[in-house]
């Protein structure tokens, strides 16, 4: 199972990242990703329905960790799609009220499921056999079954959807807050202005690498002693390097979710500089 699911997750991450890079419109982007995810989730369901788990622990791992990673993305992009489709026309105040209402809905879900949030975030395991083992004699409540995948007891437990929903809501909270930040910046009458002219120099590493560098510079207060907000710093470097990063807040979340080193670009810079100095030392000795 592990080999199949790992390859499945890798393929999903790569395709989502590609669509994120290719599409600027949130509705079009979400539509493409949702279609892709539904297909991949269907493939995963076919595999699991026929698969015999080697142990209860393996089954728990799948329904507690692996499946929610995919379903959470489905929930997230479905939510983004609905938010953008229903975003009202009108004043910035009207749009702000709409976005804040969406945040309140996340808070309501949190309040209604606070024990599950605590269980998930504290890494609880004492109810795993109840929450994440399939019971073919138990019907999945229709108010939980948001997608048809969740109605099939061969591919669902009562609580794997809620874990996915919690994970999706964490992403959605970040998305809504980033939209509120953009809205605020667009309505400010006095903004920091950086008279930067486009140059011939272009950033040729990945956008994720630049986002990692920006967050490092911002965290270390390297620019103006830290007296510059993240958005202004991002815009400044985008202008310098002739690149558009896109939603840097979402990229940052992906960086935080990395396995192994979360500072891959900074690590690479350190290694390259050290290699250069070592080579210079060797050339000097010769």
N, C-alpha and C positions, 0 to 999 in steps of 0.2 A: 504493500500500500504506500509506504513512504516514498519510494521512487516515483510512482505514478503521481501522487499528490504534489510532490516537490516540483516535478516538471510542469504540472498543471498550473501551479501558482506562479512559477517563473514566466510561463507563457502569458499568463494574465497580466502580470506586472509590466512586461515588455510592451504588450499591445496597448494597454491603457496609457503608458507613458508616451507611446508613439502618437496616439490619438490626441492626448493632451498637448503635444507639441504642434500637431498639424492643424487642429481646430481652435479658433479663437472664440467663436460664438458658443456660449454655454449650453444653449438648447440643442444645437447640432451636435456638439461634443457629447452631451449626455445621451442623446438618442443613439449615437454610434456605439458608445461604450455599453449601454444597456442591452442592445441587440447582441453584442459580442458576449457579454457576461451570461445572458440567458442561454446562449448556445453552450458555453463552457460548463455552466452549472448542470445543464442537461446531460452532458458527457460524464460529468462526475457522478450524477445520480445513477446512470446506467452501470457504471463501474461498481459503486457501493452496493447497489441492490443485489448484484451477483457475488459480491465479495464476502467471504467468511472471516470476520475479525479473529485474530489469533488469541486475543484475550479481552477481558473487560477493559483493561487499561488502554489498549489500542483503540477500542471503540470510543471510550471517553475522550481520548486525545483528538479523535477525528471530529466528534460533535461539539467539543468544547473549544478547540483551537483552530482546526483546519477549515472546516466548513464555514464557521462564522467569518473568517477572513474574506471569503468570496462573497457570501451573502451580504456582509456589511457594505461592500462596494456597490452591490446591486441596490441596496436600500439608500445609500448615500446619493448615488447618481439619479435615482428615481426622485429623491427629495429635491435635489438641485433642479432637476427638470421641472418639477411642479412649482417650485419657488419662482423660477424665471418665467414660466408660462403665465403665472398668475400675478407677476409683479405689476403693480398698478402704474398707469400713466399719471402725471401730475407733478406737484411740487416735491421738492426734496423732503419736506416734512411728511408728506403723504407716504413716500417710499420708506422713510425711516420708521414710521409707525408700523408699516407692513412688516419690515424686517424684524423689528423688536417683538412683534406678535409671534413671528416664527421662533424667535429665541424663547419666548414664554412657553411655547408648545414643548420645546425640549425640556424646559424646567418642569413642566407638568408631568412629562414621562418620567423624569428623574424622581420626582416626589412620589409617584405611584409605584415605582420599582426600586426604592432606595435600598432595600435589603439585597436585591440582586446586584445593584451597583457595588455595594460593600463587598459582597462575595467575590465579584469579578476583580475588583481593584485590589483587594487584600490577598488575592491568590488562594481563596478558599478551596478546600478539597473534600470537606467532610460530607457534603451532599452530592458529590459527583455521580454516584451510582443511581441516585434518584433523578437528578437533573439531566444526565447525559448518556444514559443507556436507553435503547429503544424498548418500548413496551407495546407489542403489537395488539394488545387488548385495550389500549387507551386511545381514545380519539383526541386529535389535536384540536383545541378550541378554535373556532372560526375567527374569533377576534384576534388570535395570534397569527393565524395563517394568512400572511400578507401576500404571499406568492403561492402558486399552485404546487411548487416543490414542497412547501411546508405541510401540505395536506396528506402526504403519503407517509404512513408510519414506518415504512421501510427505509426512509431517508430523513427522518426527523425525530427529534425528541421534543418534549414540551418546552425546554429552555434554551436550546441552541439558537433559536430565532432571537430570543431576548438578548443573548450575548452579542449577536450580530447587530442588533438594534442599538445596543450601548456603544459598540465600536463605531457604528455609522453616525450616531449622534455626536460623538466626540469630533469627528471630521466635519460634520455639518455645523456645529457651533463655530469652529474655526472659519468655515466658509462664510457664514452669515456675518461674523464679526469683521472679516476682511472686507465684505461688501459695505458695511457701515463705515469702516475707515475710509474707503474710497469715496463714499458719499460725502463724508465730512470734508475731505480734502477738496472735493469739487465745489463745495459751497463756501469755503473759506474766502473771505474778501482779501485777506492779506496772507500771501503764501511766500515761503522762501523761494527766491528766484536765483538760479545759478546760471549765469550767462555762459553756457558751454556751447561751443560750435562743434558741429560734427567733424570728425577727423577721418583720415584715411586708415587709421588703425582699427582693427576689428577683433573682437574677442573670438578666439577660435577653439577654446576649450568648450565644455558643455555648459548649458545654462545652469544646471545643478551645481557645477563647480563654482560658477560666479556667485550663485546664491549662498553657497557655503562660505565663500570669502567675504561677502557682504555681511553675513551674520557674525563672522569672526571680527571684522573691523568695527561693527556696531557694538558688540559685546565688550571689546577691549577699549572702546572709546578713542579710537585712533584718529577720527576726523572731528575737528573743532572741539576737542576734549569731550566728545560725546554729545555736544549740543547740536545735534541734527537727528531728525526722526528717521526711522528705517525706510519709509517710502521715499523721502527726499534723497537719502543716500543711494537708494536703488536707482532712482531716476537719473541722478548725477552720473553714476557709473554706466548706466545704459547709454547715456548720451556720449560719454567718452569712448566707449567701446563699440558703438553702433550695433547694439543688440537689444532685443526686447525679451525680458525674462518671463513675463507673464505673471501668474499668481505666485509671488515669492512665498507667501504664507503657506500655501499648499506644498510647495517644494520643500520648505523647512520641515514640515510634518513628515514627509517622505524620508528626509535625511535622518530625522530622529528615530525613524522606524527601521533603520538599517541594521542588519546583522553584522557582528564584528565591529570594526572601526566605523564610527559615525563621522569621522573627519577625514575621509579618504583623500580629498583634494589637498587639504593642508598637509597630510602625511606625505603625499607625493611631492609637494613643493619642498618639504624639508629634506626628503631623500635626494631629490635632484640637486638641491643647493649643496648638500653635504658631498655628493658625488663630484660636483664641479670643483669644490675646494680641495677635496682629496686629490683629484687629478692635477690641479694647479700645484699642489705640494710636490707631487711626483715629478712633474715637469721641471720644477725649480731644482729639485735634487739632482736631476739628470743634467 
